[in-house]
Amino acid sequence: MAVNAKIIAVSYLNTIPFIYGLRHHSNVGADLLLAPPATCYQKFLNGEADIALMPVAMVPSLPDAEIITDYCIGAVGKVRTVVLMTNSPISKVRRIFLDAHSKTSVQLCGYLAKNLWKIEPEWVLMADYEQLNHAEEGDAFLLIGDKVFDNEGKFAYTYDLSAEWQKSTKMPFTFAVWVARKGLSYEVRDELQAAFTFGIEHIYEAILESDYADREYAYEYLTENIDFLFDIQKHNALKKFWDYGLKIEPKVNPG
């Protein structure tokens, strides 16, 4: 059965196996849109997409949506692309500038600040990434996605939020899951599952076909940092994040 649907996915390196599968699996003829995590949520909410790779912090606010595949964007240990960068030890951090593209990462940072790092920083929206070049003592910067690669090594300390979550909970972390509105047929689910399996089995080919073909870190990142299987451990970890992580809302000041 052919899948004819509007699908939206995150426009980062970690999604290219999914994109490759959607484009090359013979029974998927979907319109594919790529966008930052927050935009994926808004377009799904507005009815501009039928199926979405959804940031997990947003899923509970979508009563008509359900998780539809056994795949996700997750990590066991370091994820590398959701980090807090600073020139101060975490205990000395007094102000955190937040990347606005992912509520999941912001909520996770808030959870860790309260439960692991035991700090109460000022939270500031980082609208201009030029702020990275003007860090003051006690400043830290939450960065997500591909921009992390461009800033690796620029700060004295880097705290990987997935690794910090695992340190705090002994669990893996899931950043995004595939959702659709309730009632999606099992035939369509099966075709999507097959497409994503195909893409993950062809990560090398997916990189070569993407804009990341010249990035030396791409294959290592997709095979060692990202864990795509939404297994029972990630199900349980996601429930914990929903039960506890979403209750801690950083009070953000405009940048």
ChimeraX commands (.cxc) that place a marker at each C-alpha (Angstrom):
marker #1 position 0.00,0.00,0.00 radius 0.5
marker #1 position 1.42,3.37,-1.01 radius 0.5
marker #1 position 1.82,6.07,1.62 radius 0.5
marker #1 position 0.51,9.36,0.26 radius 0.5
marker #1 position 0.83,11.83,3.11 radius 0.5
marker #1 position 2.46,15.07,4.16 radius 0.5
marker #1 position 5.38,14.23,6.41 radius 0.5
marker #1 position 7.49,16.71,8.38 radius 0.5
marker #1 position 10.86,15.88,9.93 radius 0.5
marker #1 position 13.62,17.73,11.74 radius 0.5
marker #1 position 16.18,19.31,9.42 radius 0.5
marker #1 position 19.30,17.98,11.18 radius 0.5
marker #1 position 21.95,15.39,10.42 radius 0.5
marker #1 position 20.30,12.88,12.75 radius 0.5
marker #1 position 17.26,12.53,10.48 radius 0.5
marker #1 position 18.95,11.72,7.18 radius 0.5
marker #1 position 18.55,7.91,7.49 radius 0.5
marker #1 position 14.79,8.48,7.86 radius 0.5
marker #1 position 14.77,10.87,4.92 radius 0.5
marker #1 position 16.72,8.41,2.79 radius 0.5
marker #1 position 14.25,5.66,3.60 radius 0.5
marker #1 position 11.25,7.83,2.78 radius 0.5
marker #1 position 12.76,8.81,-0.55 radius 0.5
marker #1 position 13.91,5.36,-1.62 radius 0.5
marker #1 position 11.38,2.92,-0.21 radius 0.5
marker #1 position 9.20,2.01,-3.19 radius 0.5
marker #1 position 5.83,2.34,-1.47 radius 0.5
marker #1 position 6.31,5.78,0.04 radius 0.5
marker #1 position 5.18,8.68,-2.13 radius 0.5
marker #1 position 4.95,11.33,0.54 radius 0.5
marker #1 position 5.43,15.08,0.45 radius 0.5
marker #1 position 8.39,15.67,2.77 radius 0.5
marker #1 position 9.05,18.92,4.60 radius 0.5
marker #1 position 12.12,19.60,6.75 radius 0.5
marker #1 position 12.10,22.13,9.60 radius 0.5
marker #1 position 13.49,22.86,13.10 radius 0.5
marker #1 position 11.85,20.89,15.95 radius 0.5
marker #1 position 9.55,23.70,17.10 radius 0.5
marker #1 position 8.28,24.19,13.54 radius 0.5
marker #1 position 7.52,20.47,13.20 radius 0.5
marker #1 position 5.19,20.82,16.16 radius 0.5
marker #1 position 3.46,23.94,14.87 radius 0.5
marker #1 position 2.87,22.62,11.37 radius 0.5
marker #1 position 1.48,19.32,12.68 radius 0.5
marker #1 position -0.75,21.24,15.07 radius 0.5
marker #1 position -1.99,23.43,12.21 radius 0.5
marker #1 position -2.83,20.43,10.04 radius 0.5
marker #1 position -0.05,21.14,7.53 radius 0.5
marker #1 position 1.43,17.66,8.09 radius 0.5
marker #1 position -0.19,14.26,8.63 radius 0.5
marker #1 position 2.86,12.54,10.12 radius 0.5
marker #1 position 5.68,14.19,12.05 radius 0.5
marker #1 position 8.97,13.51,13.75 radius 0.5
marker #1 position 7.86,15.22,16.94 radius 0.5
marker #1 position 9.98,16.58,19.83 radius 0.5
marker #1 position 8.92,14.47,22.80 radius 0.5
marker #1 position 8.13,17.45,25.05 radius 0.5
marker #1 position 5.31,18.37,22.67 radius 0.5
marker #1 position 3.62,14.98,22.36 radius 0.5
marker #1 position 1.52,15.20,25.56 radius 0.5
marker #1 position 0.00,18.46,24.29 radius 0.5
marker #1 position -1.34,16.69,21.18 radius 0.5
marker #1 position -4.34,14.64,22.36 radius 0.5
marker #1 position -5.15,13.40,18.85 radius 0.5
marker #1 position -1.61,12.13,18.16 radius 0.5
marker #1 position -0.08,8.72,18.81 radius 0.5
marker #1 position 3.37,7.23,18.40 radius 0.5
marker #1 position 3.42,5.08,15.27 radius 0.5
marker #1 position 6.80,3.38,14.73 radius 0.5
marker #1 position 9.56,1.58,16.62 radius 0.5
marker #1 position 12.05,4.29,15.67 radius 0.5
marker #1 position 13.06,7.56,17.30 radius 0.5
marker #1 position 15.90,10.01,17.71 radius 0.5
marker #1 position 17.47,8.77,20.93 radius 0.5
marker #1 position 20.76,8.17,22.66 radius 0.5
marker #1 position 22.32,5.84,25.18 radius 0.5
marker #1 position 24.98,7.99,26.79 radius 0.5
marker #1 position 26.37,10.94,24.83 radius 0.5
marker #1 position 24.24,12.33,22.02 radius 0.5
marker #1 position 26.82,15.03,21.13 radius 0.5
marker #1 position 24.31,17.47,19.62 radius 0.5
marker #1 position 22.41,18.58,22.73 radius 0.5
marker #1 position 24.95,20.20,25.01 radius 0.5
marker #1 position 25.58,22.95,27.53 radius 0.5
marker #1 position 28.81,24.81,26.76 radius 0.5
marker #1 position 30.49,27.09,29.29 radius 0.5
marker #1 position 33.82,28.37,30.56 radius 0.5
marker #1 position 32.71,27.77,34.14 radius 0.5
marker #1 position 32.21,24.55,36.11 radius 0.5
marker #1 position 28.51,23.73,36.19 radius 0.5
marker #1 position 28.28,24.59,39.89 radius 0.5
marker #1 position 29.40,28.14,39.04 radius 0.5
marker #1 position 26.94,28.70,36.17 radius 0.5
marker #1 position 24.66,31.64,36.92 radius 0.5
marker #1 position 23.04,32.32,33.54 radius 0.5
marker #1 position 21.99,29.89,30.77 radius 0.5
marker #1 position 21.26,31.09,27.25 radius 0.5
marker #1 position 18.76,28.79,25.57 radius 0.5
marker #1 position 18.59,27.65,21.97 radius 0.5
marker #1 position 14.92,28.29,21.14 radius 0.5
marker #1 position 14.62,25.55,18.51 radius 0.5
marker #1 position 13.73,22.69,20.88 radius 0.5
marker #1 position 11.47,22.77,23.92 radius 0.5
marker #1 position 12.53,19.19,24.72 radius 0.5
marker #1 position 16.13,20.25,25.22 radius 0.5
marker #1 position 15.09,23.28,27.29 radius 0.5
marker #1 position 12.93,21.11,29.55 radius 0.5
marker #1 position 15.71,18.55,29.88 radius 0.5
marker #1 position 18.16,21.29,30.82 radius 0.5
marker #1 position 15.72,22.55,33.44 radius 0.5
marker #1 position 15.32,19.05,34.88 radius 0.5
marker #1 position 19.09,18.57,35.14 radius 0.5
marker #1 position 19.64,22.00,36.68 radius 0.5
marker #1 position 17.23,21.16,39.48 radius 0.5
marker #1 position 17.85,17.45,40.04 radius 0.5
marker #1 position 21.49,16.86,39.11 radius 0.5
marker #1 position 23.43,20.10,38.98 radius 0.5
marker #1 position 21.53,21.71,41.90 radius 0.5
marker #1 position 21.71,25.22,40.43 radius 0.5
marker #1 position 19.11,27.97,39.97 radius 0.5
marker #1 position 20.38,29.98,37.00 radius 0.5
marker #1 position 18.79,32.86,35.18 radius 0.5
marker #1 position 17.30,31.54,31.92 radius 0.5
marker #1 position 17.69,33.75,28.84 radius 0.5
marker #1 position 16.39,33.17,25.31 radius 0.5
marker #1 position 19.31,33.23,22.87 radius 0.5
marker #1 position 17.88,34.85,19.75 radius 0.5
marker #1 position 21.31,35.78,18.39 radius 0.5
marker #1 position 24.07,33.16,18.37 radius 0.5
marker #1 position 26.62,35.97,18.28 radius 0.5
marker #1 position 26.14,35.91,22.06 radius 0.5
marker #1 position 28.47,32.89,22.08 radius 0.5
marker #1 position 31.34,35.27,21.34 radius 0.5
marker #1 position 30.54,37.46,24.35 radius 0.5
marker #1 position 30.41,34.98,27.19 radius 0.5
marker #1 position 30.81,36.42,30.67 radius 0.5
marker #1 position 31.93,34.53,33.76 radius 0.5
marker #1 position 29.14,32.17,34.82 radius 0.5
marker #1 position 27.46,32.09,31.39 radius 0.5
marker #1 position 26.48,28.84,29.71 radius 0.5
marker #1 position 24.86,28.13,26.35 radius 0.5
marker #1 position 22.41,25.39,25.47 radius 0.5
marker #1 position 23.04,24.38,21.86 radius 0.5
marker #1 position 21.27,21.74,19.80 radius 0.5
marker #1 position 21.59,20.20,16.37 radius 0.5
marker #1 position 24.20,20.85,13.73 radius 0.5
marker #1 position 25.40,24.13,15.23 radius 0.5
marker #1 position 27.03,22.10,18.03 radius 0.5
marker #1 position 29.60,20.75,15.58 radius 0.5
marker #1 position 30.63,24.30,14.67 radius 0.5
marker #1 position 31.28,25.20,18.31 radius 0.5
marker #1 position 32.98,22.07,19.63 radius 0.5
marker #1 position 36.16,22.93,21.52 radius 0.5
marker #1 position 35.37,26.63,21.94 radius 0.5
marker #1 position 34.54,26.39,25.65 radius 0.5
marker #1 position 36.34,24.90,28.62 radius 0.5
marker #1 position 33.41,22.70,29.65 radius 0.5
marker #1 position 30.83,20.80,27.64 radius 0.5
marker #1 position 27.97,18.98,29.37 radius 0.5
marker #1 position 26.20,16.49,27.11 radius 0.5
marker #1 position 22.56,16.54,28.24 radius 0.5
marker #1 position 21.84,12.95,27.25 radius 0.5
marker #1 position 24.86,11.70,29.19 radius 0.5
marker #1 position 23.88,13.90,32.15 radius 0.5
marker #1 position 20.31,12.51,32.06 radius 0.5
marker #1 position 21.73,8.98,32.10 radius 0.5
marker #1 position 23.97,9.93,35.02 radius 0.5
marker #1 position 20.91,11.19,36.89 radius 0.5
marker #1 position 18.40,8.44,35.98 radius 0.5
marker #1 position 20.42,5.44,34.70 radius 0.5
marker #1 position 18.20,5.59,31.60 radius 0.5
marker #1 position 18.65,6.42,27.91 radius 0.5
marker #1 position 16.93,9.48,26.44 radius 0.5
marker #1 position 14.54,10.00,23.55 radius 0.5
marker #1 position 14.46,13.39,21.84 radius 0.5
marker #1 position 11.89,12.84,19.09 radius 0.5
marker #1 position 9.36,10.18,18.04 radius 0.5
marker #1 position 7.23,9.60,14.97 radius 0.5
marker #1 position 3.58,10.53,15.49 radius 0.5
marker #1 position 0.39,10.65,13.45 radius 0.5
marker #1 position -3.18,11.48,14.25 radius 0.5
marker #1 position -5.09,8.61,15.77 radius 0.5
marker #1 position -6.61,6.24,13.26 radius 0.5
marker #1 position -3.66,5.83,10.91 radius 0.5
marker #1 position -4.04,2.44,9.24 radius 0.5
marker #1 position -1.76,-0.46,10.10 radius 0.5
marker #1 position -0.85,-0.75,6.42 radius 0.5
marker #1 position 0.55,2.77,6.40 radius 0.5
marker #1 position 2.34,2.17,9.71 radius 0.5
marker #1 position 3.96,-0.94,8.24 radius 0.5
marker #1 position 5.13,0.94,5.16 radius 0.5
marker #1 position 6.66,3.70,7.26 radius 0.5
marker #1 position 8.33,1.15,9.51 radius 0.5
marker #1 position 9.79,-0.55,6.44 radius 0.5
marker #1 position 11.00,2.75,5.00 radius 0.5
marker #1 position 12.74,3.76,8.22 radius 0.5
marker #1 position 14.30,0.30,8.56 radius 0.5
marker #1 position 15.63,0.63,5.02 radius 0.5
marker #1 position 17.12,4.05,5.77 radius 0.5
marker #1 position 18.82,2.95,8.98 radius 0.5
marker #1 position 20.27,-0.07,7.20 radius 0.5
marker #1 position 21.78,2.29,4.61 radius 0.5
marker #1 position 23.28,5.04,6.76 radius 0.5
marker #1 position 26.45,5.27,4.68 radius 0.5
marker #1 position 24.47,5.71,1.46 radius 0.5
marker #1 position 22.20,8.24,3.18 radius 0.5
marker #1 position 25.23,10.35,4.12 radius 0.5
marker #1 position 26.64,10.24,0.60 radius 0.5
marker #1 position 23.33,11.48,-0.81 radius 0.5
marker #1 position 22.98,14.27,1.75 radius 0.5
marker #1 position 24.58,17.65,2.32 radius 0.5
marker #1 position 26.82,15.96,4.91 radius 0.5
marker #1 position 28.84,13.83,2.50 radius 0.5
marker #1 position 32.00,15.83,3.22 radius 0.5
marker #1 position 31.59,15.83,7.01 radius 0.5
marker #1 position 34.03,13.38,8.57 radius 0.5
marker #1 position 32.02,13.14,11.76 radius 0.5
marker #1 position 28.71,12.19,10.11 radius 0.5
marker #1 position 29.01,8.38,10.06 radius 0.5
marker #1 position 30.48,8.16,13.56 radius 0.5
marker #1 position 27.74,10.42,14.90 radius 0.5
marker #1 position 24.89,8.44,13.30 radius 0.5
marker #1 position 26.24,5.04,14.31 radius 0.5
marker #1 position 27.75,5.78,17.73 radius 0.5
marker #1 position 25.86,8.74,19.21 radius 0.5
marker #1 position 22.33,8.33,17.85 radius 0.5
marker #1 position 20.31,5.27,18.82 radius 0.5
marker #1 position 17.27,4.98,16.53 radius 0.5
marker #1 position 15.45,2.07,18.19 radius 0.5
marker #1 position 12.50,3.09,20.36 radius 0.5
marker #1 position 12.77,0.10,22.68 radius 0.5
marker #1 position 11.23,-0.60,26.09 radius 0.5
marker #1 position 14.07,1.19,27.92 radius 0.5
marker #1 position 13.41,4.37,25.94 radius 0.5
marker #1 position 9.66,3.98,26.45 radius 0.5
marker #1 position 10.22,3.86,30.21 radius 0.5
marker #1 position 12.66,6.78,30.13 radius 0.5
marker #1 position 10.23,8.85,28.09 radius 0.5
marker #1 position 7.48,8.22,30.61 radius 0.5
marker #1 position 9.80,9.42,33.38 radius 0.5
marker #1 position 10.60,12.56,31.40 radius 0.5
marker #1 position 6.91,13.22,30.81 radius 0.5
marker #1 position 6.10,12.62,34.48 radius 0.5
marker #1 position 8.93,14.71,35.94 radius 0.5
marker #1 position 10.86,16.64,33.28 radius 0.5
marker #1 position 7.84,18.49,31.90 radius 0.5
marker #1 position 6.91,19.76,35.35 radius 0.5
marker #1 position 10.05,21.89,35.54 radius 0.5
marker #1 position 9.54,24.89,33.25 radius 0.5
marker #1 position 12.52,27.26,33.11 radius 0.5
marker #1 position 11.24,30.84,33.42 radius 0.5
marker #1 position 12.87,32.40,30.40 radius 0.5
marker #1 position 13.75,36.06,30.02 radius 0.5
marker #1 position 13.85,37.50,26.48 radius 0.5
marker #1 position 17.35,37.73,25.06 radius 0.5
marker link #1:1,2 radius 0.2
marker link #1:2,3 radius 0.2
marker link #1:3,4 radius 0.2
marker link #1:4,5 radius 0.2
marker link #1:5,6 radius 0.2
marker link #1:6,7 radius 0.2
marker link #1:7,8 radius 0.2
marker link #1:8,9 radius 0.2
marker link #1:9,10 radius 0.2
marker link #1:10,11 radius 0.2
marker link #1:11,12 radius 0.2
marker link #1:12,13 radius 0.2
marker link #1:13,14 radius 0.2
marker link #1:14,15 radius 0.2
marker link #1:15,16 radius 0.2
marker link #1:16,17 radius 0.2
marker link #1:17,18 radius 0.2
marker link #1:18,19 radius 0.2
marker link #1:19,20 radius 0.2
marker link #1:20,21 radius 0.2
marker link #1:21,22 radius 0.2
marker link #1:22,23 radius 0.2
marker link #1:23,24 radius 0.2
marker link #1:24,25 radius 0.2
marker link #1:25,26 radius 0.2
marker link #1:26,27 radius 0.2
marker link #1:27,28 radius 0.2
marker link #1:28,29 radius 0.2
marker link #1:29,30 radius 0.2
marker link #1:30,31 radius 0.2
marker link #1:31,32 radius 0.2
marker link #1:32,33 radius 0.2
marker link #1:33,34 radius 0.2
marker link #1:34,35 radius 0.2
marker link #1:35,36 radius 0.2
marker link #1:36,37 radius 0.2
marker link #1:37,38 radius 0.2
marker link #1:38,39 radius 0.2
marker link #1:39,40 radius 0.2
marker link #1:40,41 radius 0.2
marker link #1:41,42 radius 0.2
marker link #1:42,43 radius 0.2
marker link #1:43,44 radius 0.2
marker link #1:44,45 radius 0.2
marker link #1:45,46 radius 0.2
marker link #1:46,47 radius 0.2
marker link #1:47,48 radius 0.2
marker link #1:48,49 radius 0.2
marker link #1:49,50 radius 0.2
marker link #1:50,51 radius 0.2
marker link #1:51,52 radius 0.2
marker link #1:52,53 radius 0.2
marker link #1:53,54 radius 0.2
marker link #1:54,55 radius 0.2
marker link #1:55,56 radius 0.2
marker link #1:56,57 radius 0.2
marker link #1:57,58 radius 0.2
marker link #1:58,59 radius 0.2
marker link #1:59,60 radius 0.2
marker link #1:60,61 radius 0.2
marker link #1:61,62 radius 0.2
marker link #1:62,63 radius 0.2
marker link #1:63,64 radius 0.2
marker link #1:64,65 radius 0.2
marker link #1:65,66 radius 0.2
marker link #1:66,67 radius 0.2
marker link #1:67,68 radius 0.2
marker link #1:68,69 radius 0.2
marker link #1:69,70 radius 0.2
marker link #1:70,71 radius 0.2
marker link #1:71,72 radius 0.2
marker link #1:72,73 radius 0.2
marker link #1:73,74 radius 0.2
marker link #1:74,75 radius 0.2
marker link #1:75,76 radius 0.2
marker link #1:76,77 radius 0.2
marker link #1:77,78 radius 0.2
marker link #1:78,79 radius 0.2
marker link #1:79,80 radius 0.2
marker link #1:80,81 radius 0.2
marker link #1:81,82 radius 0.2
marker link #1:82,83 radius 0.2
marker link #1:83,84 radius 0.2
marker link #1:84,85 radius 0.2
marker link #1:85,86 radius 0.2
marker link #1:86,87 radius 0.2
marker link #1:87,88 radius 0.2
marker link #1:88,89 radius 0.2
marker link #1:89,90 radius 0.2
marker link #1:90,91 radius 0.2
marker link #1:91,92 radius 0.2
marker link #1:92,93 radius 0.2
marker link #1:93,94 radius 0.2
marker link #1:94,95 radius 0.2
marker link #1:95,96 radius 0.2
marker link #1:96,97 radius 0.2
marker link #1:97,98 radius 0.2
marker link #1:98,99 radius 0.2
marker link #1:99,100 radius 0.2
marker link #1:100,101 radius 0.2
marker link #1:101,102 radius 0.2
marker link #1:102,103 radius 0.2
marker link #1:103,104 radius 0.2
marker link #1:104,105 radius 0.2
marker link #1:105,106 radius 0.2
marker link #1:106,107 radius 0.2
marker link #1:107,108 radius 0.2
marker link #1:108,109 radius 0.2
marker link #1:109,110 radius 0.2
marker link #1:110,111 radius 0.2
marker link #1:111,112 radius 0.2
marker link #1:112,113 radius 0.2
marker link #1:113,114 radius 0.2
marker link #1:114,115 radius 0.2
marker link #1:115,116 radius 0.2
marker link #1:116,117 radius 0.2
marker link #1:117,118 radius 0.2
marker link #1:118,119 radius 0.2
marker link #1:119,120 radius 0.2
marker link #1:120,121 radius 0.2
marker link #1:121,122 radius 0.2
marker link #1:122,123 radius 0.2
marker link #1:123,124 radius 0.2
marker link #1:124,125 radius 0.2
marker link #1:125,126 radius 0.2
marker link #1:126,127 radius 0.2
marker link #1:127,128 radius 0.2
marker link #1:128,129 radius 0.2
marker link #1:129,130 radius 0.2
marker link #1:130,131 radius 0.2
marker link #1:131,132 radius 0.2
marker link #1:132,133 radius 0.2
marker link #1:133,134 radius 0.2
marker link #1:134,135 radius 0.2
marker link #1:135,136 radius 0.2
marker link #1:136,137 radius 0.2
marker link #1:137,138 radius 0.2
marker link #1:138,139 radius 0.2
marker link #1:139,140 radius 0.2
marker link #1:140,141 radius 0.2
marker link #1:141,142 radius 0.2
marker link #1:142,143 radius 0.2
marker link #1:143,144 radius 0.2
marker link #1:144,145 radius 0.2
marker link #1:145,146 radius 0.2
marker link #1:146,147 radius 0.2
marker link #1:147,148 radius 0.2
marker link #1:148,149 radius 0.2
marker link #1:149,150 radius 0.2
marker link #1:150,151 radius 0.2
marker link #1:151,152 radius 0.2
marker link #1:152,153 radius 0.2
marker link #1:153,154 radius 0.2
marker link #1:154,155 radius 0.2
marker link #1:155,156 radius 0.2
marker link #1:156,157 radius 0.2
marker link #1:157,158 radius 0.2
marker link #1:158,159 radius 0.2
marker link #1:159,160 radius 0.2
marker link #1:160,161 radius 0.2
marker link #1:161,162 radius 0.2
marker link #1:162,163 radius 0.2
marker link #1:163,164 radius 0.2
marker link #1:164,165 radius 0.2
marker link #1:165,166 radius 0.2
marker link #1:166,167 radius 0.2
marker link #1:167,168 radius 0.2
marker link #1:168,169 radius 0.2
marker link #1:169,170 radius 0.2
marker link #1:170,171 radius 0.2
marker link #1:171,172 radius 0.2
marker link #1:172,173 radius 0.2
marker link #1:173,174 radius 0.2
marker link #1:174,175 radius 0.2
marker link #1:175,176 radius 0.2
marker link #1:176,177 radius 0.2
marker link #1:177,178 radius 0.2
marker link #1:178,179 radius 0.2
marker link #1:179,180 radius 0.2
marker link #1:180,181 radius 0.2
marker link #1:181,182 radius 0.2
marker link #1:182,183 radius 0.2
marker link #1:183,184 radius 0.2
marker link #1:184,185 radius 0.2
marker link #1:185,186 radius 0.2
marker link #1:186,187 radius 0.2
marker link #1:187,188 radius 0.2
marker link #1:188,189 radius 0.2
marker link #1:189,190 radius 0.2
marker link #1:190,191 radius 0.2
marker link #1:191,192 radius 0.2
marker link #1:192,193 radius 0.2
marker link #1:193,194 radius 0.2
marker link #1:194,195 radius 0.2
marker link #1:195,196 radius 0.2
marker link #1:196,197 radius 0.2
marker link #1:197,198 radius 0.2
marker link #1:198,199 radius 0.2
marker link #1:199,200 radius 0.2
marker link #1:200,201 radius 0.2
marker link #1:201,202 radius 0.2
marker link #1:202,203 radius 0.2
marker link #1:203,204 radius 0.2
marker link #1:204,205 radius 0.2
marker link #1:205,206 radius 0.2
marker link #1:206,207 radius 0.2
marker link #1:207,208 radius 0.2
marker link #1:208,209 radius 0.2
marker link #1:209,210 radius 0.2
marker link #1:210,211 radius 0.2
marker link #1:211,212 radius 0.2
marker link #1:212,213 radius 0.2
marker link #1:213,214 radius 0.2
marker link #1:214,215 radius 0.2
marker link #1:215,216 radius 0.2
marker link #1:216,217 radius 0.2
marker link #1:217,218 radius 0.2
marker link #1:218,219 radius 0.2
marker link #1:219,220 radius 0.2
marker link #1:220,221 radius 0.2
marker link #1:221,222 radius 0.2
marker link #1:222,223 radius 0.2
marker link #1:223,224 radius 0.2
marker link #1:224,225 radius 0.2
marker link #1:225,226 radius 0.2
marker link #1:226,227 radius 0.2
marker link #1:227,228 radius 0.2
marker link #1:228,229 radius 0.2
marker link #1:229,230 radius 0.2
marker link #1:230,231 radius 0.2
marker link #1:231,232 radius 0.2
marker link #1:232,233 radius 0.2
marker link #1:233,234 radius 0.2
marker link #1:234,235 radius 0.2
marker link #1:235,236 radius 0.2
marker link #1:236,237 radius 0.2
marker link #1:237,238 radius 0.2
marker link #1:238,239 radius 0.2
marker link #1:239,240 radius 0.2
marker link #1:240,241 radius 0.2
marker link #1:241,242 radius 0.2
marker link #1:242,243 radius 0.2
marker link #1:243,244 radius 0.2
marker link #1:244,245 radius 0.2
marker link #1:245,246 radius 0.2
marker link #1:246,247 radius 0.2
marker link #1:247,248 radius 0.2
marker link #1:248,249 radius 0.2
marker link #1:249,250 radius 0.2
marker link #1:250,251 radius 0.2
marker link #1:251,252 radius 0.2
marker link #1:252,253 radius 0.2
marker link #1:253,254 radius 0.2
marker link #1:254,255 radius 0.2
view
